């Protein structure tokens, strides 16, 4: 019984993973192009650097814009980056 449940869960994971990775993601850079020195040696980067680096490292594709589109319906996920203040 447990082996069958494990097989079903594994099959579902493989079937659902492509749908999760096919999300339409918009990254809106709303910080007016402010940059800062990357502490890991990446030079001058903007506030979207960490988010876009994490998305790319996890296999996601995204669209990065500086002006918000009038129609957001094509996107499932919206990241609004408002600066690097802490």
PyMOL Python script that loads the backbone (N, CA, C, O; Angstrom):
from pymol import cmd

cmd.read_pdbstr("""\
ATOM      1  N   UNK A   1       0.813  -1.192   0.000  1.00  0.00           N
ATOM      2  CA  UNK A   1       0.000   0.000   0.000  1.00  0.00           C
ATOM      3  C   UNK A   1       0.863   1.265   0.000  1.00  0.00           C
ATOM      4  O   UNK A   1       0.595   2.199  -0.756  1.00  0.00           O
ATOM      5  N   UNK A   2       1.889   1.295   0.840  1.00  0.00           N
ATOM      6  CA  UNK A   2       2.763   2.470   0.900  1.00  0.00           C
ATOM      7  C   UNK A   2       3.534   2.649  -0.404  1.00  0.00           C
ATOM      8  O   UNK A   2       3.733   3.771  -0.867  1.00  0.00           O
ATOM      9  N   UNK A   3       3.965   1.539  -0.988  1.00  0.00           N
ATOM     10  CA  UNK A   3       4.696   1.611  -2.246  1.00  0.00           C
ATOM     11  C   UNK A   3       3.806   2.177  -3.349  1.00  0.00           C
ATOM     12  O   UNK A   3       4.257   2.965  -4.179  1.00  0.00           O
ATOM     13  N   UNK A   4       2.560   1.775  -3.349  1.00  0.00           N
ATOM     14  CA  UNK A   4       1.617   2.280  -4.354  1.00  0.00           C
ATOM     15  C   UNK A   4       1.376   3.778  -4.160  1.00  0.00           C
ATOM     16  O   UNK A   4       1.350   4.532  -5.133  1.00  0.00           O
ATOM     17  N   UNK A   5       1.202   4.210  -2.920  1.00  0.00           N
ATOM     18  CA  UNK A   5       1.012   5.622  -2.616  1.00  0.00           C
ATOM     19  C   UNK A   5       2.235   6.434  -3.028  1.00  0.00           C
ATOM     20  O   UNK A   5       2.102   7.522  -3.588  1.00  0.00           O
ATOM     21  N   UNK A   6       3.426   5.906  -2.750  1.00  0.00           N
ATOM     22  CA  UNK A   6       4.665   6.573  -3.143  1.00  0.00           C
ATOM     23  C   UNK A   6       4.760   6.701  -4.667  1.00  0.00           C
ATOM     24  O   UNK A   6       5.177   7.737  -5.185  1.00  0.00           O
ATOM     25  N   UNK A   7       4.370   5.640  -5.378  1.00  0.00           N
ATOM     26  CA  UNK A   7       4.398   5.673  -6.844  1.00  0.00           C
ATOM     27  C   UNK A   7       3.422   6.712  -7.378  1.00  0.00           C
ATOM     28  O   UNK A   7       3.744   7.430  -8.325  1.00  0.00           O
ATOM     29  N   UNK A   8       2.240   6.803  -6.790  1.00  0.00           N
ATOM     30  CA  UNK A   8       1.252   7.791  -7.225  1.00  0.00           C
ATOM     31  C   UNK A   8       1.747   9.205  -6.949  1.00  0.00           C
ATOM     32  O   UNK A   8       1.613  10.080  -7.804  1.00  0.00           O
ATOM     33  N   UNK A   9       2.316   9.443  -5.772  1.00  0.00           N
ATOM     34  CA  UNK A   9       2.834  10.769  -5.416  1.00  0.00           C
ATOM     35  C   UNK A   9       3.981  11.170  -6.336  1.00  0.00           C
ATOM     36  O   UNK A   9       4.069  12.327  -6.748  1.00  0.00           O
ATOM     37  N   UNK A  10       4.855  10.231  -6.660  1.00  0.00           N
ATOM     38  CA  UNK A  10       5.970  10.510  -7.562  1.00  0.00           C
ATOM     39  C   UNK A  10       5.456  10.862  -8.953  1.00  0.00           C
ATOM     40  O   UNK A  10       5.943  11.806  -9.575  1.00  0.00           O
ATOM     41  N   UNK A  11       4.480  10.111  -9.441  1.00  0.00           N
ATOM     42  CA  UNK A  11       3.903  10.392 -10.758  1.00  0.00           C
ATOM     43  C   UNK A  11       3.249  11.770 -10.786  1.00  0.00           C
ATOM     44  O   UNK A  11       3.398  12.508 -11.760  1.00  0.00           O
ATOM     45  N   UNK A  12       2.532  12.117  -9.735  1.00  0.00           N
ATOM     46  CA  UNK A  12       1.909  13.442  -9.667  1.00  0.00           C
ATOM     47  C   UNK A  12       2.953  14.549  -9.648  1.00  0.00           C
ATOM     48  O   UNK A  12       2.773  15.590 -10.281  1.00  0.00           O
ATOM     49  N   UNK A  13       4.041  14.326  -8.925  1.00  0.00           N
ATOM     50  CA  UNK A  13       5.104  15.334  -8.870  1.00  0.00           C
ATOM     51  C   UNK A  13       5.692  15.577 -10.256  1.00  0.00           C
ATOM     52  O   UNK A  13       5.952  16.721 -10.629  1.00  0.00           O
ATOM     53  N   UNK A  14       5.900  14.510 -11.018  1.00  0.00           N
ATOM     54  CA  UNK A  14       6.449  14.662 -12.361  1.00  0.00           C
ATOM     55  C   UNK A  14       5.441  15.295 -13.319  1.00  0.00           C
ATOM     56  O   UNK A  14       5.830  15.994 -14.255  1.00  0.00           O
ATOM     57  N   UNK A  15       4.161  15.057 -13.093  1.00  0.00           N
ATOM     58  CA  UNK A  15       3.140  15.652 -13.950  1.00  0.00           C
ATOM     59  C   UNK A  15       2.900  17.123 -13.625  1.00  0.00           C
ATOM     60  O   UNK A  15       2.635  17.922 -14.524  1.00  0.00           O
ATOM     61  N   UNK A  16       2.991  17.485 -12.351  1.00  0.00           N
ATOM     62  CA  UNK A  16       2.698  18.857 -11.940  1.00  0.00           C
ATOM     63  C   UNK A  16       3.905  19.783 -12.022  1.00  0.00           C
ATOM     64  O   UNK A  16       3.737  20.998 -12.118  1.00  0.00           O
ATOM     65  N   UNK A  17       5.109  19.237 -11.988  1.00  0.00           N
ATOM     66  CA  UNK A  17       6.314  20.079 -12.026  1.00  0.00           C
ATOM     67  C   UNK A  17       6.388  20.954 -13.269  1.00  0.00           C
ATOM     68  O   UNK A  17       6.698  22.137 -13.136  1.00  0.00           O
ATOM     69  N   UNK A  18       6.123  20.444 -14.475  1.00  0.00           N
ATOM     70  CA  UNK A  18       6.175  21.327 -15.643  1.00  0.00           C
ATOM     71  C   UNK A  18       5.170  22.461 -15.578  1.00  0.00           C
ATOM     72  O   UNK A  18       5.453  23.559 -16.056  1.00  0.00           O
ATOM     73  N   UNK A  19       4.008  22.223 -15.000  1.00  0.00           N
ATOM     74  CA  UNK A  19       3.025  23.299 -14.877  1.00  0.00           C
ATOM     75  C   UNK A  19       3.518  24.373 -13.915  1.00  0.00           C
ATOM     76  O   UNK A  19       3.301  25.561 -14.153  1.00  0.00           O
ATOM     77  N   UNK A  20       4.169  23.977 -12.849  1.00  0.00           N
ATOM     78  CA  UNK A  20       4.692  24.949 -11.890  1.00  0.00           C
ATOM     79  C   UNK A  20       5.821  25.765 -12.512  1.00  0.00           C
ATOM     80  O   UNK A  20       5.947  26.959 -12.240  1.00  0.00           O
ATOM     81  N   UNK A  21       6.638  25.130 -13.343  1.00  0.00           N
ATOM     82  CA  UNK A  21       7.751  25.831 -13.969  1.00  0.00           C
ATOM     83  C   UNK A  21       7.320  26.687 -15.150  1.00  0.00           C
ATOM     84  O   UNK A  21       8.100  27.513 -15.623  1.00  0.00           O
ATOM     85  N   UNK A  22       6.102  26.509 -15.635  1.00  0.00           N
ATOM     86  CA  UNK A  22       5.661  27.263 -16.805  1.00  0.00           C
ATOM     87  C   UNK A  22       4.871  28.503 -16.420  1.00  0.00           C
ATOM     88  O   UNK A  22       4.111  29.020 -17.238  1.00  0.00           O
ATOM     89  N   UNK A  23       5.027  28.984 -15.217  1.00  0.00           N
ATOM     90  CA  UNK A  23       4.335  30.190 -14.786  1.00  0.00           C
ATOM     91  C   UNK A  23       4.879  31.403 -15.535  1.00  0.00           C
ATOM     92  O   UNK A  23       6.077  31.495 -15.803  1.00  0.00           O
ATOM     93  N   UNK A  24       3.990  32.326 -15.865  1.00  0.00           N
ATOM     94  CA  UNK A  24       4.402  33.583 -16.495  1.00  0.00           C
ATOM     95  C   UNK A  24       4.738  34.562 -15.380  1.00  0.00           C
ATOM     96  O   UNK A  24       3.870  34.945 -14.595  1.00  0.00           O
ATOM     97  N   UNK A  25       5.996  34.963 -15.316  1.00  0.00           N
ATOM     98  CA  UNK A  25       6.479  35.799 -14.218  1.00  0.00           C
ATOM     99  C   UNK A  25       6.908  37.155 -14.762  1.00  0.00           C
ATOM    100  O   UNK A  25       7.632  37.238 -15.754  1.00  0.00           O
ATOM    101  N   UNK A  26       6.452  38.218 -14.101  1.00  0.00           N
ATOM    102  CA  UNK A  26       6.856  39.579 -14.441  1.00  0.00           C
ATOM    103  C   UNK A  26       7.618  40.165 -13.265  1.00  0.00           C
ATOM    104  O   UNK A  26       7.140  40.134 -12.131  1.00  0.00           O
ATOM    105  N   UNK A  27       8.796  40.697 -13.533  1.00  0.00           N
ATOM    106  CA  UNK A  27       9.585  41.391 -12.517  1.00  0.00           C
ATOM    107  C   UNK A  27       9.586  42.866 -12.905  1.00  0.00           C
ATOM    108  O   UNK A  27      10.164  43.261 -13.918  1.00  0.00           O
ATOM    109  N   UNK A  28       8.925  43.670 -12.073  1.00  0.00           N
ATOM    110  CA  UNK A  28       8.819  45.110 -12.342  1.00  0.00           C
ATOM    111  C   UNK A  28       9.862  45.847 -11.526  1.00  0.00           C
ATOM    112  O   UNK A  28       9.778  45.885 -10.299  1.00  0.00           O
ATOM    113  N   UNK A  29      10.842  46.432 -12.191  1.00  0.00           N
ATOM    114  CA  UNK A  29      11.928  47.191 -11.567  1.00  0.00           C
ATOM    115  C   UNK A  29      11.454  48.629 -11.390  1.00  0.00           C
ATOM    116  O   UNK A  29      11.574  49.447 -12.302  1.00  0.00           O
ATOM    117  N   UNK A  30      10.914  48.932 -10.209  1.00  0.00           N
ATOM    118  CA  UNK A  30      10.315  50.240  -9.950  1.00  0.00           C
ATOM    119  C   UNK A  30      11.203  51.105  -9.043  1.00  0.00           C
ATOM    120  O   UNK A  30      10.695  51.975  -8.335  1.00  0.00           O
ATOM    121  N   UNK A  31      12.492  50.879  -9.058  1.00  0.00           N
ATOM    122  CA  UNK A  31      13.362  51.652  -8.164  1.00  0.00           C
ATOM    123  C   UNK A  31      14.155  52.734  -8.880  1.00  0.00           C
ATOM    124  O   UNK A  31      15.128  53.252  -8.331  1.00  0.00           O
ATOM    125  N   UNK A  32      13.755  53.082 -10.092  1.00  0.00           N
ATOM    126  CA  UNK A  32      14.386  54.160 -10.863  1.00  0.00           C
ATOM    127  C   UNK A  32      15.871  53.909 -11.117  1.00  0.00           C
ATOM    128  O   UNK A  32      16.685  54.831 -11.067  1.00  0.00           O
ATOM    129  N   UNK A  33      16.211  52.646 -11.392  1.00  0.00           N
ATOM    130  CA  UNK A  33      17.564  52.236 -11.776  1.00  0.00           C
ATOM    131  C   UNK A  33      18.630  52.516 -10.720  1.00  0.00           C
ATOM    132  O   UNK A  33      19.775  52.806 -11.066  1.00  0.00           O
ATOM    133  N   UNK A  34      18.276  52.436  -9.455  1.00  0.00           N
ATOM    134  CA  UNK A  34      19.271  52.584  -8.397  1.00  0.00           C
ATOM    135  C   UNK A  34      20.159  51.348  -8.373  1.00  0.00           C
ATOM    136  O   UNK A  34      19.674  50.233  -8.566  1.00  0.00           O
ATOM    137  N   UNK A  35      21.440  51.533  -8.140  1.00  0.00           N
ATOM    138  CA  UNK A  35      22.367  50.406  -8.085  1.00  0.00           C
ATOM    139  C   UNK A  35      23.153  50.446  -6.779  1.00  0.00           C
ATOM    140  O   UNK A  35      23.213  51.473  -6.103  1.00  0.00           O
ATOM    141  N   UNK A  36      23.750  49.314  -6.441  1.00  0.00           N
ATOM    142  CA  UNK A  36      24.599  49.213  -5.268  1.00  0.00           C
ATOM    143  C   UNK A  36      25.686  48.185  -5.546  1.00  0.00           C
ATOM    144  O   UNK A  36      25.586  47.410  -6.497  1.00  0.00           O
ATOM    145  N   UNK A  37      26.711  48.179  -4.726  1.00  0.00           N
ATOM    146  CA  UNK A  37      27.832  47.259  -4.884  1.00  0.00           C
ATOM    147  C   UNK A  37      27.424  45.874  -4.382  1.00  0.00           C
ATOM    148  O   UNK A  37      27.005  45.729  -3.234  1.00  0.00           O
ATOM    149  N   UNK A  38      27.543  44.868  -5.231  1.00  0.00           N
ATOM    150  CA  UNK A  38      27.230  43.496  -4.845  1.00  0.00           C
ATOM    151  C   UNK A  38      28.304  43.006  -3.880  1.00  0.00           C
ATOM    152  O   UNK A  38      29.484  43.004  -4.231  1.00  0.00           O
ATOM    153  N   UNK A  39      27.926  42.592  -2.672  1.00  0.00           N
ATOM    154  CA  UNK A  39      28.930  42.142  -1.703  1.00  0.00           C
ATOM    155  C   UNK A  39      29.629  40.840  -2.103  1.00  0.00           C
ATOM    156  O   UNK A  39      30.670  40.503  -1.540  1.00  0.00           O
ATOM    157  N   UNK A  40      29.073  40.110  -3.062  1.00  0.00           N
ATOM    158  CA  UNK A  40      29.697  38.868  -3.518  1.00  0.00           C
ATOM    159  C   UNK A  40      30.605  39.096  -4.717  1.00  0.00           C
ATOM    160  O   UNK A  40      31.052  38.130  -5.335  1.00  0.00           O
ATOM    161  N   UNK A  41      30.887  40.334  -5.058  1.00  0.00           N
ATOM    162  CA  UNK A  41      31.822  40.629  -6.133  1.00  0.00           C
ATOM    163  C   UNK A  41      31.213  40.724  -7.511  1.00  0.00           C
ATOM    164  O   UNK A  41      31.932  40.607  -8.504  1.00  0.00           O
ATOM    165  N   UNK A  42      29.917  40.931  -7.607  1.00  0.00           N
ATOM    166  CA  UNK A  42      29.245  41.027  -8.903  1.00  0.00           C
ATOM    167  C   UNK A  42      29.241  42.418  -9.486  1.00  0.00           C
ATOM    168  O   UNK A  42      28.563  42.665 -10.484  1.00  0.00           O
ATOM    169  N   UNK A  43      29.993  43.348  -8.881  1.00  0.00           N
ATOM    170  CA  UNK A  43      30.021  44.722  -9.380  1.00  0.00           C
ATOM    171  C   UNK A  43      28.780  45.483  -8.963  1.00  0.00           C
ATOM    172  O   UNK A  43      28.151  45.163  -7.955  1.00  0.00           O
ATOM    173  N   UNK A  44      28.431  46.497  -9.747  1.00  0.00           N
ATOM    174  CA  UNK A  44      27.234  47.286  -9.492  1.00  0.00           C
ATOM    175  C   UNK A  44      26.012  46.519  -9.981  1.00  0.00           C
ATOM    176  O   UNK A  44      25.965  46.108 -11.141  1.00  0.00           O
ATOM    177  N   UNK A  45      25.035  46.324  -9.123  1.00  0.00           N
ATOM    178  CA  UNK A  45      23.806  45.608  -9.470  1.00  0.00           C
ATOM    179  C   UNK A  45      22.613  46.441  -9.021  1.00  0.00           C
ATOM    180  O   UNK A  45      22.743  47.333  -8.182  1.00  0.00           O
ATOM    181  N   UNK A  46      21.449  46.140  -9.590  1.00  0.00           N
ATOM    182  CA  UNK A  46      20.241  46.827  -9.154  1.00  0.00           C
ATOM    183  C   UNK A  46      19.468  45.936  -8.182  1.00  0.00           C
ATOM    184  O   UNK A  46      19.875  44.808  -7.904  1.00  0.00           O
ATOM    185  N   UNK A  47      18.369  46.444  -7.676  1.00  0.00           N
ATOM    186  CA  UNK A  47      17.619  45.730  -6.646  1.00  0.00           C
ATOM    187  C   UNK A  47      16.970  44.446  -7.161  1.00  0.00           C
ATOM    188  O   UNK A  47      16.613  43.579  -6.363  1.00  0.00           O
ATOM    189  N   UNK A  48      16.814  44.311  -8.461  1.00  0.00           N
ATOM    190  CA  UNK A  48      16.210  43.096  -9.018  1.00  0.00           C
ATOM    191  C   UNK A  48      17.206  41.945  -9.091  1.00  0.00           C
ATOM    192  O   UNK A  48      16.820  40.807  -9.359  1.00  0.00           O
ATOM    193  N   UNK A  49      18.464  42.225  -8.860  1.00  0.00           N
ATOM    194  CA  UNK A  49      19.520  41.224  -9.033  1.00  0.00           C
ATOM    195  C   UNK A  49      19.263  39.947  -8.236  1.00  0.00           C
ATOM    196  O   UNK A  49      19.358  38.851  -8.788  1.00  0.00           O
ATOM    197  N   UNK A  50      18.946  40.067  -6.969  1.00  0.00           N
ATOM    198  CA  UNK A  50      18.741  38.889  -6.132  1.00  0.00           C
ATOM    199  C   UNK A  50      17.542  38.063  -6.557  1.00  0.00           C
ATOM    200  O   UNK A  50      17.605  36.834  -6.591  1.00  0.00           O
ATOM    201  N   UNK A  51      16.439  38.746  -6.884  1.00  0.00           N
ATOM    202  CA  UNK A  51      15.225  38.035  -7.298  1.00  0.00           C
ATOM    203  C   UNK A  51      15.451  37.334  -8.632  1.00  0.00           C
ATOM    204  O   UNK A  51      15.119  36.158  -8.782  1.00  0.00           O
ATOM    205  N   UNK A  52      16.014  38.050  -9.596  1.00  0.00           N
ATOM    206  CA  UNK A  52      16.219  37.448 -10.914  1.00  0.00           C
ATOM    207  C   UNK A  52      17.270  36.335 -10.858  1.00  0.00           C
ATOM    208  O   UNK A  52      17.159  35.345 -11.581  1.00  0.00           O
ATOM    209  N   UNK A  53      18.278  36.491 -10.013  1.00  0.00           N
ATOM    210  CA  UNK A  53      19.287  35.439  -9.857  1.00  0.00           C
ATOM    211  C   UNK A  53      18.655  34.180  -9.273  1.00  0.00           C
ATOM    212  O   UNK A  53      18.956  33.074  -9.721  1.00  0.00           O
ATOM    213  N   UNK A  54      17.784  34.335  -8.278  1.00  0.00           N
ATOM    214  CA  UNK A  54      17.112  33.186  -7.666  1.00  0.00           C
ATOM    215  C   UNK A  54      16.153  32.518  -8.646  1.00  0.00           C
ATOM    216  O   UNK A  54      16.088  31.290  -8.707  1.00  0.00           O
ATOM    217  N   UNK A  55      15.412  33.311  -9.409  1.00  0.00           N
ATOM    218  CA  UNK A  55      14.498  32.736 -10.394  1.00  0.00           C
ATOM    219  C   UNK A  55      15.260  31.932 -11.443  1.00  0.00           C
ATOM    220  O   UNK A  55      14.877  30.810 -11.774  1.00  0.00           O
ATOM    221  N   UNK A  56      16.331  32.506 -11.961  1.00  0.00           N
ATOM    222  CA  UNK A  56      17.139  31.832 -12.976  1.00  0.00           C
ATOM    223  C   UNK A  56      17.775  30.557 -12.420  1.00  0.00           C
ATOM    224  O   UNK A  56      17.792  29.526 -13.093  1.00  0.00           O
ATOM    225  N   UNK A  57      18.290  30.624 -11.209  1.00  0.00           N
ATOM    226  CA  UNK A  57      18.939  29.457 -10.604  1.00  0.00           C
ATOM    227  C   UNK A  57      17.959  28.307 -10.391  1.00  0.00           C
ATOM    228  O   UNK A  57      18.365  27.145 -10.346  1.00  0.00           O
ATOM    229  N   UNK A  58      16.683  28.622 -10.262  1.00  0.00           N
ATOM    230  CA  UNK A  58      15.676  27.588 -10.047  1.00  0.00           C
ATOM    231  C   UNK A  58      14.931  27.212 -11.318  1.00  0.00           C
ATOM    232  O   UNK A  58      13.917  26.515 -11.266  1.00  0.00           O
ATOM    233  N   UNK A  59      15.431  27.672 -12.456  1.00  0.00           N
ATOM    234  CA  UNK A  59      14.889  27.240 -13.734  1.00  0.00           C
ATOM    235  C   UNK A  59      13.685  28.007 -14.243  1.00  0.00           C
ATOM    236  O   UNK A  59      13.037  27.569 -15.193  1.00  0.00           O
ATOM    237  N   UNK A  60      13.370  29.137 -13.638  1.00  0.00           N
ATOM    238  CA  UNK A  60      12.230  29.928 -14.084  1.00  0.00           C
ATOM    239  C   UNK A  60      12.659  30.947 -15.130  1.00  0.00           C
ATOM    240  O   UNK A  60      13.767  31.480 -15.071  1.00  0.00           O
ATOM    241  N   UNK A  61      11.783  31.211 -16.078  1.00  0.00           N
ATOM    242  CA  UNK A  61      11.991  32.304 -17.012  1.00  0.00           C
ATOM    243  C   UNK A  61      11.053  33.434 -16.617  1.00  0.00           C
ATOM    244  O   UNK A  61       9.994  33.193 -16.038  1.00  0.00           O
ATOM    245  N   UNK A  62      11.436  34.660 -16.926  1.00  0.00           N
ATOM    246  CA  UNK A  62      10.663  35.808 -16.490  1.00  0.00           C
ATOM    247  C   UNK A  62      10.855  36.953 -17.478  1.00  0.00           C
ATOM    248  O   UNK A  62      11.747  36.931 -18.326  1.00  0.00           O
ATOM    249  N   UNK A  63      10.003  37.935 -17.343  1.00  0.00           N
ATOM    250  CA  UNK A  63      10.121  39.164 -18.111  1.00  0.00           C
ATOM    251  C   UNK A  63      10.416  40.274 -17.114  1.00  0.00           C
ATOM    252  O   UNK A  63       9.722  40.408 -16.106  1.00  0.00           O
ATOM    253  N   UNK A  64      11.445  41.073 -17.392  1.00  0.00           N
ATOM    254  CA  UNK A  64      11.822  42.178 -16.508  1.00  0.00           C
ATOM    255  C   UNK A  64      11.518  43.488 -17.227  1.00  0.00           C
ATOM    256  O   UNK A  64      11.967  43.699 -18.354  1.00  0.00           O
ATOM    257  N   UNK A  65      10.753  44.374 -16.574  1.00  0.00           N
ATOM    258  CA  UNK A  65      10.378  45.648 -17.174  1.00  0.00           C
ATOM    259  C   UNK A  65      10.621  46.776 -16.180  1.00  0.00           C
ATOM    260  O   UNK A  65      10.701  46.545 -14.973  1.00  0.00           O
ATOM    261  N   UNK A  66      10.738  47.996 -16.695  1.00  0.00           N
ATOM    262  CA  UNK A  66      10.847  49.176 -15.834  1.00  0.00           C
ATOM    263  C   UNK A  66       9.556  49.985 -15.829  1.00  0.00           C
ATOM    264  O   UNK A  66       9.382  50.869 -14.991  1.00  0.00           O
ATOM    265  N   UNK A  67       8.654  49.691 -16.752  1.00  0.00           N
ATOM    266  CA  UNK A  67       7.343  50.331 -16.810  1.00  0.00           C
ATOM    267  C   UNK A  67       6.282  49.243 -16.733  1.00  0.00           C
ATOM    268  O   UNK A  67       6.329  48.266 -17.481  1.00  0.00           O
ATOM    269  N   UNK A  68       5.340  49.413 -15.839  1.00  0.00           N
ATOM    270  CA  UNK A  68       4.308  48.407 -15.657  1.00  0.00           C
ATOM    271  C   UNK A  68       3.389  48.361 -16.878  1.00  0.00           C
ATOM    272  O   UNK A  68       2.855  49.393 -17.286  1.00  0.00           O
ATOM    273  N   UNK A  69       3.199  47.179 -17.463  1.00  0.00           N
ATOM    274  CA  UNK A  69       2.291  47.072 -18.609  1.00  0.00           C
ATOM    275  C   UNK A  69       0.845  47.356 -18.184  1.00  0.00           C
ATOM    276  O   UNK A  69       0.469  47.130 -17.033  1.00  0.00           O
ATOM    277  N   UNK A  70       0.050  47.851 -19.123  1.00  0.00           N
ATOM    278  CA  UNK A  70      -1.358  48.139 -18.835  1.00  0.00           C
ATOM    279  C   UNK A  70      -2.145  46.867 -18.582  1.00  0.00           C
ATOM    280  O   UNK A  70      -3.087  46.864 -17.789  1.00  0.00           O
ATOM    281  N   UNK A  71      -1.765  45.783 -19.255  1.00  0.00           N
ATOM    282  CA  UNK A  71      -2.473  44.519 -19.115  1.00  0.00           C
ATOM    283  C   UNK A  71      -1.580  43.507 -18.409  1.00  0.00           C
ATOM    284  O   UNK A  71      -0.557  43.087 -18.950  1.00  0.00           O
ATOM    285  N   UNK A  72      -1.970  43.121 -17.203  1.00  0.00           N
ATOM    286  CA  UNK A  72      -1.192  42.145 -16.431  1.00  0.00           C
ATOM    287  C   UNK A  72      -1.772  40.741 -16.526  1.00  0.00           C
ATOM    288  O   UNK A  72      -1.250  39.818 -15.902  1.00  0.00           O
ATOM    289  N   UNK A  73      -2.831  40.567 -17.286  1.00  0.00           N
ATOM    290  CA  UNK A  73      -3.495  39.266 -17.352  1.00  0.00           C
ATOM    291  C   UNK A  73      -2.622  38.125 -17.891  1.00  0.00           C
ATOM    292  O   UNK A  73      -2.883  36.972 -17.548  1.00  0.00           O
ATOM    293  N   UNK A  74      -1.586  38.390 -18.729  1.00  0.00           N
ATOM    294  CA  UNK A  74      -0.755  37.264 -19.175  1.00  0.00           C
ATOM    295  C   UNK A  74       0.158  36.693 -18.082  1.00  0.00           C
ATOM    296  O   UNK A  74       0.761  35.636 -18.273  1.00  0.00           O
ATOM    297  N   UNK A  75       0.263  37.378 -16.950  1.00  0.00           N
ATOM    298  CA  UNK A  75       1.218  36.981 -15.915  1.00  0.00           C
ATOM    299  C   UNK A  75       0.520  36.317 -14.737  1.00  0.00           C
ATOM    300  O   UNK A  75      -0.539  36.763 -14.294  1.00  0.00           O
ATOM    301  N   UNK A  76       1.123  35.249 -14.239  1.00  0.00           N
ATOM    302  CA  UNK A  76       0.611  34.555 -13.056  1.00  0.00           C
ATOM    303  C   UNK A  76       1.240  35.095 -11.777  1.00  0.00           C
ATOM    304  O   UNK A  76       0.630  35.052 -10.709  1.00  0.00           O
ATOM    305  N   UNK A  77       2.475  35.608 -11.896  1.00  0.00           N
ATOM    306  CA  UNK A  77       3.231  36.080 -10.738  1.00  0.00           C
ATOM    307  C   UNK A  77       3.815  37.446 -11.054  1.00  0.00           C
ATOM    308  O   UNK A  77       4.330  37.667 -12.150  1.00  0.00           O
ATOM    309  N   UNK A  78       3.736  38.372 -10.087  1.00  0.00           N
ATOM    310  CA  UNK A  78       4.284  39.717 -10.261  1.00  0.00           C
ATOM    311  C   UNK A  78       5.181  40.039  -9.073  1.00  0.00           C
ATOM    312  O   UNK A  78       4.742  40.013  -7.923  1.00  0.00           O
ATOM    313  N   UNK A  79       6.449  40.343  -9.366  1.00  0.00           N
ATOM    314  CA  UNK A  79       7.371  40.828  -8.345  1.00  0.00           C
ATOM    315  C   UNK A  79       7.536  42.321  -8.570  1.00  0.00           C
ATOM    316  O   UNK A  79       7.905  42.748  -9.664  1.00  0.00           O
ATOM    317  N   UNK A  80       7.263  43.123  -7.536  1.00  0.00           N
ATOM    318  CA  UNK A  80       7.453  44.573  -7.609  1.00  0.00           C
ATOM    319  C   UNK A  80       8.671  44.903  -6.752  1.00  0.00           C
ATOM    320  O   UNK A  80       8.629  44.795  -5.527  1.00  0.00           O
ATOM    321  N   UNK A  81       9.747  45.303  -7.407  1.00  0.00           N
ATOM    322  CA  UNK A  81      10.998  45.615  -6.720  1.00  0.00           C
ATOM    323  C   UNK A  81      11.044  47.128  -6.531  1.00  0.00           C
ATOM    324  O   UNK A  81      11.128  47.876  -7.504  1.00  0.00           O
ATOM    325  N   UNK A  82      10.988  47.577  -5.274  1.00  0.00           N
ATOM    326  CA  UNK A  82      10.867  48.992  -4.999  1.00  0.00           C
ATOM    327  C   UNK A  82      12.137  49.614  -4.436  1.00  0.00           C
ATOM    328  O   UNK A  82      12.108  50.754  -3.972  1.00  0.00           O
ATOM    329  N   UNK A  83      13.239  48.897  -4.466  1.00  0.00           N
ATOM    330  CA  UNK A  83      14.485  49.468  -4.003  1.00  0.00           C
ATOM    331  C   UNK A  83      15.267  48.505  -3.129  1.00  0.00           C
ATOM    332  O   UNK A  83      14.827  47.388  -2.854  1.00  0.00           O
ATOM    333  N   UNK A  84      16.414  48.951  -2.707  1.00  0.00           N
ATOM    334  CA  UNK A  84      17.298  48.099  -1.898  1.00  0.00           C
ATOM    335  C   UNK A  84      17.546  48.704  -0.528  1.00  0.00           C
ATOM    336  O   UNK A  84      18.647  48.594   0.012  1.00  0.00           O
ATOM    337  N   UNK A  85      16.544  49.335   0.027  1.00  0.00           N
ATOM    338  CA  UNK A  85      16.701  49.991   1.320  1.00  0.00           C
ATOM    339  C   UNK A  85      16.513  48.995   2.448  1.00  0.00           C
ATOM    340  O   UNK A  85      15.656  48.113   2.381  1.00  0.00           O
ATOM    341  N   UNK A  86      17.325  49.145   3.487  1.00  0.00           N
ATOM    342  CA  UNK A  86      17.145  48.278   4.651  1.00  0.00           C
ATOM    343  C   UNK A  86      17.497  49.026   5.916  1.00  0.00           C
ATOM    344  O   UNK A  86      17.410  48.466   7.009  1.00  0.00           O
TER     345      UNK A  86
END
""", "prot")
cmd.dss("prot")
cmd.show_as("cartoon", "prot")
cmd.util.cbc("prot")
cmd.orient("prot")
